[in-house]
Amino acid sequence: MTAQINTTATIDPDEVSKFSAIAEEWWDPFGKFKPLHKFNPVRLAYIRDAVCTHFKRDPHSKKPFEGLRLLDVGCGGGLVAEPMRRLGADVTAIDASERNIKTALAHSMTMKLDIDYRATTVESIAAAGSPPFDIVLNLEVVEHVADIDLFLKTSADLVRPGGIMTLASINRTLKAFILAKVGAEYVLGWLPRGAHDPRKFVKPEEARLILKGSGLNITAVAGVSYNPLIDVWRISEDTQVNYMLTAVKAQK
């Protein structure tokens, strides 16, 4: 695999370094990414339901995403890319960290999953003239980029007419600062200290405006909430901390 990284656009080198340093721990459910492993089933269910509803697929079929091309942006170690491939999608997964990509590729090989992993950026993918995708995923990425407007506009360009984007991020609210920053990093130790810069948290309204200006219309927004009493994440109406949204590009 040839890795080409464009560090002059939306990439924040400090953010890349943070996650590269712990790349080997992506698939350890009890390691530094333990919260993500607990959070992941909710994300996967949201994506499955959104995609199946949009493309009129049966979510209970063995491979409801069969025939759909999917781009997973900021894929990390492949925690979402692998389930997407198992659902039948033709998956291209990219990350600015070459160490993350190597970890993801090694794991997918042991799982015998054919995933096109690339150490690159959305800008490089777009500049290379990649055909647009049916599905573009931006999960917990936008709060780590240097230029959110350029990042989301370029990501939107990679969605085909009639295609769908799913975005997940952290809202820029006092509640999110207390829970997602102070609580998760300093009190509970769920994440390494410094994992997030709360100034980079993105309000759903901000994402909506950028995506709308890029030709995508928001069709759904949902909160993702944690219940500490039963240690479970669930979809909710509270978007004050974690949220997910679905955006669709109109047919030409």
C-alpha positions as CSV (number, residue, x, y, z in Angstrom):
1,M,0.0,0.0,0.0
2,T,1.3,3.4,-0.9
3,A,0.5,6.1,1.6
4,Q,0.3,9.7,0.5
5,I,-0.6,12.3,3.1
6,N,-1.5,15.9,2.3
7,T,-0.6,17.9,5.4
8,T,-1.3,21.3,3.9
9,A,-5.1,21.3,3.9
10,T,-7.5,20.3,6.8
11,I,-5.0,18.1,8.7
12,D,-4.0,19.2,12.1
13,P,-0.6,17.5,12.7
14,D,-1.0,17.7,16.5
15,E,-4.3,15.8,16.3
16,V,-2.8,13.2,14.0
17,S,0.1,12.7,16.5
18,K,-2.3,12.1,19.4
19,F,-4.0,9.2,17.8
20,S,-0.9,7.8,16.1
21,A,0.8,7.4,19.5
22,I,-1.9,4.9,20.6
23,A,-2.7,3.3,17.2
24,E,-1.8,-0.2,18.4
25,E,-4.6,-0.1,21.0
26,W,-7.5,0.4,18.6
27,W,-8.8,-3.1,18.8
28,D,-8.3,-3.6,22.6
29,P,-11.8,-3.3,24.1
30,F,-10.3,-2.7,27.5
31,G,-7.6,-0.2,26.4
32,K,-7.5,3.5,25.7
33,F,-10.3,3.1,23.1
34,K,-12.7,1.2,25.5
35,P,-15.3,4.1,25.4
36,L,-15.3,3.9,21.6
37,H,-15.9,0.2,21.7
38,K,-18.9,0.7,24.0
39,F,-20.2,3.6,21.9
40,N,-19.7,1.8,18.5
41,P,-22.8,-0.4,18.5
42,V,-25.0,2.7,18.7
43,R,-23.2,4.4,15.8
44,L,-23.4,1.3,13.7
45,A,-27.1,0.9,14.3
46,Y,-27.7,4.5,13.4
47,I,-25.8,4.2,10.2
48,R,-27.5,0.9,9.2
49,D,-30.9,2.3,9.8
50,A,-30.2,5.6,8.0
51,V,-28.7,4.0,5.0
52,C,-31.4,1.3,4.7
53,T,-34.1,3.9,5.0
54,H,-32.6,6.1,2.4
55,F,-31.8,3.4,-0.2
56,K,-34.9,1.4,0.7
57,R,-32.9,-1.7,1.8
58,D,-34.0,-4.4,4.3
59,P,-31.9,-3.8,7.5
60,H,-32.5,-7.4,8.5
61,S,-31.0,-8.9,5.3
62,K,-27.5,-10.4,5.5
63,K,-25.8,-7.7,3.4
64,P,-28.1,-4.7,3.1
65,F,-25.3,-2.4,1.9
66,E,-24.4,-4.7,-1.0
67,G,-23.6,-2.7,-4.2
68,L,-23.0,0.6,-2.3
69,R,-19.7,2.4,-2.3
70,L,-18.8,3.8,1.1
71,L,-16.0,6.2,2.2
72,D,-15.0,6.1,5.9
73,V,-13.2,9.4,6.6
74,G,-10.8,9.3,9.6
75,C,-11.3,5.6,10.0
76,G,-8.8,5.1,12.8
77,G,-8.2,1.4,13.4
78,G,-11.2,0.3,11.3
79,L,-13.8,-0.1,14.0
80,V,-16.5,1.1,11.6
81,A,-15.0,0.1,8.3
82,E,-15.0,-3.6,9.1
83,P,-18.7,-3.7,10.1
84,M,-19.6,-1.7,7.0
85,R,-17.8,-4.3,4.9
86,R,-19.6,-7.1,6.6
87,L,-22.9,-5.3,5.7
88,G,-21.8,-5.7,2.1
89,A,-20.5,-2.2,1.3
90,D,-17.5,-1.7,-1.0
91,V,-15.4,0.2,1.6
92,T,-12.7,2.8,1.1
93,A,-11.3,3.9,4.5
94,I,-8.9,6.8,4.9
95,D,-7.0,8.3,7.8
96,A,-4.2,10.9,8.0
97,S,-2.2,8.7,10.4
98,E,-0.2,6.0,8.6
99,R,0.1,4.1,11.9
100,N,-3.7,3.9,12.2
101,I,-3.9,2.6,8.6
102,K,-1.3,0.0,9.2
103,T,-3.2,-1.2,12.3
104,A,-6.5,-1.2,10.5
105,L,-5.0,-3.1,7.5
106,A,-3.4,-5.7,9.7
107,H,-6.6,-6.4,11.6
108,S,-8.7,-6.6,8.4
109,M,-6.3,-9.1,7.0
110,T,-6.7,-11.4,10.0
111,M,-10.5,-11.0,9.6
112,K,-10.2,-11.8,5.9
113,L,-12.0,-8.6,5.0
114,D,-11.3,-6.8,1.7
115,I,-11.1,-3.1,2.6
116,D,-9.3,-0.4,0.6
117,Y,-7.3,1.3,3.3
118,R,-5.4,4.5,2.4
119,A,-3.2,6.9,4.5
120,T,-4.5,10.1,2.8
121,T,-7.0,12.9,3.1
122,V,-10.4,13.9,1.7
123,E,-8.6,16.6,-0.3
124,S,-6.2,14.2,-1.9
125,I,-9.0,11.7,-2.7
126,A,-11.0,14.5,-4.3
127,A,-8.0,16.0,-6.2
128,A,-7.3,12.5,-7.6
129,G,-10.6,12.5,-9.3
130,S,-12.2,9.8,-7.3
131,P,-15.8,8.9,-8.4
132,P,-18.3,10.0,-5.8
133,F,-19.5,7.6,-3.1
134,D,-23.0,6.4,-2.2
135,I,-22.2,6.9,1.5
136,V,-19.6,9.1,3.2
137,L,-19.0,8.7,6.9
138,N,-17.5,11.5,9.1
139,L,-17.5,10.0,12.6
140,E,-15.8,11.9,15.4
141,V,-13.5,13.6,12.9
142,V,-14.7,17.2,12.4
143,E,-13.7,18.2,15.9
144,H,-10.1,17.3,15.0
145,V,-9.6,19.1,11.7
146,A,-7.9,22.4,11.1
147,D,-10.4,23.8,8.6
148,I,-13.9,22.5,9.2
149,D,-15.5,24.4,6.3
150,L,-13.0,23.1,3.7
151,F,-13.2,19.6,5.2
152,L,-17.0,19.3,5.1
153,K,-17.2,21.0,1.7
154,T,-14.7,18.5,0.3
155,S,-16.4,15.6,2.0
156,A,-19.7,16.7,0.5
157,D,-18.2,16.8,-3.0
158,L,-17.4,13.1,-2.6
159,V,-21.1,12.2,-2.0
160,R,-22.8,11.3,-5.3
161,P,-26.2,12.9,-6.2
162,G,-28.8,10.9,-4.3
163,G,-26.1,9.8,-1.8
164,I,-25.9,10.1,1.9
165,M,-23.5,11.4,4.6
166,T,-23.5,10.5,8.2
167,L,-21.7,12.8,10.6
168,A,-21.0,12.3,14.3
169,S,-19.4,14.9,16.6
170,I,-19.5,16.7,19.9
171,N,-21.6,19.8,20.4
172,R,-19.9,23.0,21.6
173,T,-21.9,23.5,24.8
174,L,-21.2,23.9,28.5
175,K,-22.7,20.4,29.1
176,A,-20.3,18.9,26.5
177,F,-17.3,20.7,28.0
178,I,-18.2,19.3,31.5
179,L,-19.0,15.7,30.3
180,A,-17.0,15.1,27.1
181,K,-13.9,17.1,28.1
182,V,-13.5,17.3,31.9
183,G,-15.5,14.2,32.8
184,A,-14.2,11.9,30.1
185,E,-10.6,12.9,30.2
186,Y,-9.9,14.1,33.7
187,V,-12.5,12.5,36.0
188,L,-13.3,9.1,34.5
189,G,-10.1,8.7,32.5
190,W,-12.0,7.4,29.5
191,L,-9.7,9.3,27.1
192,P,-6.1,10.5,27.2
193,R,-5.9,14.0,28.6
194,G,-5.8,16.5,25.7
195,A,-7.7,14.2,23.4
196,H,-10.1,17.0,22.6
197,D,-9.9,20.7,22.3
198,P,-13.4,22.0,23.3
199,R,-12.9,25.1,21.1
200,K,-13.1,22.7,18.1
201,F,-16.4,21.2,19.1
202,V,-19.0,21.7,16.4
203,K,-22.6,22.8,16.9
204,P,-25.1,20.9,14.7
205,E,-26.4,24.2,13.4
206,E,-22.8,25.0,12.2
207,A,-22.5,21.6,10.4
208,R,-25.9,22.1,8.9
209,L,-25.1,25.5,7.4
210,I,-21.8,24.2,5.9
211,L,-23.4,21.1,4.4
212,K,-26.4,23.0,3.1
213,G,-24.0,25.4,1.3
214,S,-22.3,22.3,-0.2
215,G,-25.5,20.8,-1.6
216,L,-26.6,18.5,1.2
217,N,-29.8,18.7,3.2
218,I,-30.0,17.5,6.8
219,T,-32.8,14.9,7.1
220,A,-32.2,13.7,10.7
221,V,-30.4,14.7,13.8
222,A,-30.2,12.6,17.0
223,G,-28.4,12.8,20.3
224,V,-26.3,9.9,21.7
225,S,-26.5,9.7,25.5
226,Y,-24.7,7.7,28.1
227,N,-26.5,6.1,31.1
228,P,-23.8,5.6,33.8
229,L,-26.1,3.5,36.0
230,I,-26.3,0.7,33.4
231,D,-23.2,1.6,31.5
232,V,-25.0,1.9,28.2
233,W,-25.1,4.4,25.2
234,R,-28.3,5.0,23.4
235,I,-29.9,7.2,20.8
236,S,-31.8,10.1,22.4
237,E,-33.2,13.5,21.8
238,D,-30.5,15.2,23.8
239,T,-27.9,16.7,21.3
240,Q,-26.2,18.8,23.9
241,V,-23.1,16.5,24.1
242,N,-22.8,13.8,21.4
243,Y,-24.9,13.9,18.3
244,M,-25.2,12.2,14.9
245,L,-26.8,13.6,11.8
246,T,-27.8,12.4,8.3
247,A,-27.5,14.6,5.2
248,V,-28.6,13.8,1.7
249,K,-27.5,15.2,-1.7
250,A,-30.3,15.8,-4.1
251,Q,-30.6,13.9,-7.3
252,K,-29.6,16.0,-10.4
